[in-house]
Amino acid sequence: EVQLVESGGGLVQPGGPLVLSCAASGFTFSSYVMNWVRQAPGKGLEWVSTINPGGSTTGYADSVKGRFTISRDNAKNTLYLQMNSLKPGDTAVYYCQRRGSRGQGTQVTVSS
């Protein structure tokens, strides 16, 4: 059974950093493209970032480019999202996603 479990969310002040993690199990993590997506209150899902199976290629939405960094540790079956210079507009539930599966999400709230 595919499982994706996000953690690391919380309340952070504008301009602050946060690191999200996603623990993967039930599939060969190192073989899959992985994504972070988010859903702000009252809005649809928004793609945030993608990383290829080997970790050598990444992509970012314009709204987070230069502030967020996606990475993965295939030995630990874990996906990460380093978020810097957070803005109130980054407030959302963040989900770890692979083809056909998504985790339960972790809430990120950016507020003073």
C-alpha positions in Angstrom: 0.0 0.0 0.0 1.4 3.4 -1.0 1.7 5.7 1.9 2.9 9.3 1.9 3.1 11.1 5.3 3.9 14.8 5.4 5.2 16.6 8.4 6.9 19.8 9.4 4.0 22.2 9.0 3.1 24.9 11.5 2.7 28.6 12.2 5.6 30.8 11.0 6.1 34.5 10.8 6.4 36.2 7.4 10.0 36.0 6.2 10.6 32.9 8.2 11.8 29.4 7.1 10.1 26.0 7.4 11.1 22.6 6.2 8.5 20.0 5.2 9.2 16.3 5.0 7.3 13.5 3.3 8.0 9.9 4.4 7.2 7.4 1.6 6.5 3.7 1.8 4.9 0.9 -0.1 6.6 1.6 -3.4 10.0 2.0 -4.9 10.5 5.7 -4.0 13.7 6.1 -6.0 11.8 5.2 -9.2 9.2 8.0 -9.1 9.0 11.6 -9.9 7.7 13.4 -6.8 5.8 16.6 -6.4 4.7 19.1 -3.8 1.3 20.6 -4.3 -0.7 23.0 -2.1 -4.2 24.1 -1.5 -5.0 27.5 0.0 -8.3 28.1 1.8 -11.1 28.3 -0.7 -8.9 27.5 -3.7 -8.0 24.6 -5.8 -4.8 22.5 -5.8 -1.7 24.4 -7.0 1.5 22.7 -8.2 4.5 23.9 -6.2 7.5 21.8 -7.2 8.7 18.6 -8.9 11.8 16.5 -8.6 13.0 13.6 -10.9 13.8 10.2 -9.5 17.5 10.8 -9.1 17.1 14.3 -7.7 19.1 16.0 -10.4 16.3 17.9 -12.1 13.8 20.1 -10.3 11.1 22.5 -11.3 9.2 25.3 -9.4 6.1 27.4 -9.8 6.9 31.0 -10.5 5.2 31.9 -7.2 7.9 30.0 -5.2 10.9 30.1 -7.5 14.0 31.3 -5.6 12.4 30.8 -2.2 11.6 27.1 -2.1 13.9 24.1 -2.6 12.8 20.6 -3.3 15.1 17.7 -2.5 15.0 14.0 -1.8 16.9 11.3 0.1 16.3 8.0 -1.7 18.1 6.1 0.9 15.6 7.3 3.5 12.6 7.3 1.2 12.0 10.9 2.1 11.0 14.0 0.1 11.7 17.5 1.4 10.6 21.1 0.8 12.8 23.8 2.2 10.8 27.0 2.3 12.4 30.4 2.9 11.1 33.9 2.9 7.6 32.7 3.5 4.7 35.0 2.7 1.1 35.1 3.9 0.2 33.9 0.4 2.0 30.7 1.1 -0.5 29.7 3.7 -2.0 26.4 2.5 -2.2 22.7 3.2 0.9 21.2 1.5 0.7 17.7 0.0 3.4 15.3 -1.1 2.3 13.6 -4.4 3.3 10.9 -6.8 1.4 9.6 -9.7 -1.9 8.3 -8.4 -1.3 9.1 -4.7 -1.2 12.0 -2.4 -0.6 12.3 1.4 -2.9 13.7 4.0 -1.2 17.1 3.9 0.4 19.3 6.5 -0.9 22.8 7.3 1.4 25.8 6.8 0.2 29.1 8.2 2.3 32.3 7.6 1.1 35.1 9.8 2.4 37.6 12.3 
